[in-house]
Amino acid sequence: MIEENVKKLLAEVGTNPFGEKVTLVAAVKTQTVEDINRAIAAGITDIGDNHVQEFRDKYDGICGNPNRHFIGHLQTNKVKYLIGKTYLYQSVDRLELAEEISKRSERAGVVSDCLIQINIGNEESKGGFEYDDGQEAYQKISAMPALKVKGLMAMLPFTDDETVLRPLAMKMRELFEKLRDRDGNIEYLSMGMSGDWKLCVECGSNMVRLGTSIFGPRHYA
Ligand SMILES: *Cc1c(COP(=O)(O)O)cnc(C)c1O
């Protein structure tokens, strides 16, 4: 089942209307090492974790050397466990977190790639900078010595209403292009989960994070 889902999704994600290749990141929270390795064997090249403990517990069991993304809320005091092991910190949602990643990266002699998370729906339940603060956040974070900003990440509100979702997704694309116009490192707009990824890609996302559509419904312990 996982194998079939991966093959189908990899064929489907393709490119967005701007001709950019869309990267499929498997959102692996709650999944077993065996199932994650199945997805990798079927063609998944990038995996994203939400919890530092799970990331650490599974780290050595994962085969095939995929790119490891961190996509969940990250406590500042846990950053130290991820340094040098994380391909892309997608959920940089506050300056304090960016400062800690930069400080720890500098100490370890690495430069860490990150995305700035934007709370595009202005939802209390979600982290991220307010949309209007996005450019200022970019300026501050891109000036930190051991961080490289590679783009933006967002989660759309949980609704099926396309008249709500589409304008928000397009606003994200707009901000992404604004930053990309002045910074050649800007490459990724990470937006889209199992329920909304097609709409997000239509609006210009080039990175989607899928859990349920790869692994089926999650079972929380
Ligand atoms: C769980 C999660 C996803 C994937 O969600 P699905 O709806 O299962 O595809 C994507 N992004 C983040 C940040 C997540 O926590």
The ligand as an ORCA input file, in Angstrom:
! r2SCAN-3c Opt
* xyz 0 1
  C       1.629     16.090      9.855
  C       2.130     17.215      9.035
  C       2.006     17.199      7.647
  C       1.327     16.102      6.879
  O      -0.036     16.040      7.176
  P      -1.019     15.090      6.359
  O      -2.318     15.794      6.408
  O      -1.033     13.785      7.071
  O      -0.481     14.957      4.986
  C       2.560     18.263      6.954
  N       3.173     19.293      7.574
  C       3.293     19.334      8.912
  C       3.985     20.494      9.531
  C       2.769     18.300      9.682
  O       2.870     18.372     10.999
*
